[in-house]
Amino acid sequence: MSTIAEIELPAEEFALYETLTAFPDAHFEVVRMAAHEEKLTPYVQVSGDDLSGITTALEADPTVSEAHLVDDLEKEKLFRMNWEGNVDVVLHMVGEEAAAVVEMHGRDTHWQLRILFPNRASLSSTSSFCEENELSFTVRNVYDLQQSAGRGGFGLSEDQYETLVVAAEKGYFDVPRSVTMEELADSLGISQQAVSERLRRGHRALINSALRPDESTIGS
């Protein structure tokens, strides 16, 4: 049974610790990521009121081997980076446990991740890996996707639940992806737009139910 885990990692044992602590009020979000052997290549969106000097900080960060500015707005910048060094835990989850990184947010001294595991055993294996390698790995919440089907649990509709599960099984959330949205749409017998809407609304329902239980799920 597919499992979603909300995980916290200390930046000091992972990536961008020096940059995050230098910009404690900025928000770092990984919007896309690929894994290659011993490094990660994420696209990171950085948001904040004062981002002056952020490029210099990234270039000096020991966990960043490359940082290219892709888009530059006044209070928001998008970088393509290469992370090396302390990224073993994510490489293990993606490479060894066939897990998928659904969300990754960094701020101040920590990273918050939402990981889709194939089952609870793969989550347990990741926890054991971190313990053996003396890495911090804090699990804040764990949910089984089946619990969120239909009217219960996360409040997913049957269509949203089916699309999320099929996407996970076929590797849509893998890094890199094993299936395109077009191929996913063909397997479900619906349009790409319908797949996109189901994924977007499904993610919103998961977030509202798991992280914002007091918020309305209207529009999900």
N, C-alpha and C positions, 0 to 999 in steps of 0.2 A: 504494500500500500504506500503510495507516494506521501511524503512527509515534508512539511514546511517548518523550518527552524529559524527562529530569530536569534542571531548570534552577535556577541560583542567581542571585538579584538582590540587589545591596546595597540595604538599606533607605534609605540616604541618597539614592539615585537613584530610589526608588519611593515607598513609603508607610509611614507610622507610624515613621519613623526616631527622632524625639524620644521617642515613647512606648516603643518597644522598648528604646532605650538607657537610659531611666529605670527600666524594669522588666526588667533583663537576665536574670532567672531565670524570668520568666513565659513561657508558651507561647501563641502566637497562632495560631489555626487558622480559616481561612475555610471555613465549612460550607455556604455558599450565596452566589451572587453574580450580579448582573445588570449589564449594561453599557448606559449611556444616553448617547449622543453623546460628550461629553468627560469623563464621570465614571463611576466604578464604585460600585455599591451592594452591598457585601458584608455578610453576617451573620458576625460574628467572635466566636468563642468564646475567651475568655481564661482560662487556668488558671494558678494559682500559689498559694504559701503565704501571701503578703501582697500583696493587691491594693488596699489602702487608697490612695485618691487616684487610681485608674486613670481614673475618669470625668473628673476635673478635667484629667488629663494629656491625654486624648483631645480634650477641648473646646479645649485650648490648642494641639494639634498642627496645624501649618499645612497638612497634607495632608488634614485632616478638616474638612469643612464642616458635617456633622451627625453626632451620635452619640447614639443612643437606647438606654437599657438595656432589654433585652427580658426577660431572666431573670437572677435574682441568687441564687446559692448561695454558701456560705462561701468556697470556693476556686475557684469557677468562675462566670464571668459571660458572658452573651451580649449582644452589641451589634449593632444595625443602624446602619450608617454610610454616609456618602457620602464617597468619596475623590475628590479633584480634584488637578490639577497634574501630578505626576510619574507618571502611570499610562499613558503612551502605549504602552509595550511590550505591556501586556496588552490594551489596546484594539486595537492592531494585530493581535495574534495572533487575538483573537476576531472582530474585525470584518473584517479584510482577508484573513486566512489561513484562516478557518473552523475555527480550532482550538478545543479545549475544555479548560478548566481542570479537571483531575481532582482535584488536591489542591493546597493552598497553606498552608504553615506558616511563621510568622515567629518569630525568636528573636534577641535581642541586636542584631546589626547586619545580619542577612541574612534573606532570604526564600528558601525552598525550594519549588519548584513541580514538579508532574508535569503535563505538557501532552500532550494527544492531538492530533497534527497529521494532516491528511488524507494527507500524504505527506512525504517528505524534502525536497522542493522548497520546501514552505511553511515548514519549519524553517529551511532555508538563507536564504529570503527574510526571515524574521524576524531572523536573525543579521545580514544585510546592512542591514536597517532600523536596527538598534541601532548598527552601526558608523557609518553615515551620520549618525546623530543623537548620536554620541559617548556612547552608553549602554552600560554594562557588561552583558554577557550571557554567562554562563558555563554551558556545557552539560557536565554531569557524566556523563551516560550517555544513550545512544540505543538504542531497541529497535524492531524492526519487529513488529507484532502477529502477522503470519503465522508468525513464528518460534516463537511461543508456543502454536500450535495442537497439539492432541493430546497425545502423551506427551512431546514435547520442549520445549526453550526454557523458557518460564515455567511449564510444568506445568499449563496450562489444559486442562480437558476440552473435547471438541468442542462440547458445548452451551454452555459458558461462553464459548468463543471466538466462536461464532456470535452469541450474544446481545450481546457487547461490540462486535463489528464492525457488526452491524445497528443497534445503538443509536447508534454513532458516525456511521454513514452517514445515518441519519434525523434526526440533530440532537438526540438526547437529552442530550448533554453540552454543547450550545451554550448560550450565555448571551445572551438567555433561551432556554429550551428550545424546539425546533421541534416536538417530539412529546411527548405525555404517556406515562406508564407504561402506561396503559390502551390507548392506540393501539399502543404497542410490543408489548404482549402480544397484541393482535389480529393484528398482522402476523406474529408468530412462532407463533401458534396455541396459546398457552399462557396460563396464568393470570397475573394481576398478581403474585401471591405467588411464582410460579415465576420470573418475570423478576427480582423483587427479590432472590431467593436466588441466582440465577445471577450477577447483578451484584455482590452482596456477596462471594460466594465467589470470583468471578473477580478482583475487586480484591485480595482477600486473597492469592490465588495469585500475582498480579503483584508485590505488595509482598514476599512471602516469597522469591520467586525473584530479584527484582531488587535488593532492599535488604537482605534477611536470608537469604542463600543457605545459611547453616548451620542455619537453623531448619527445623523440620518443617512440612510443608504439610498435616498431618492436619486434616480438617474443611473443606478447600477444595473 
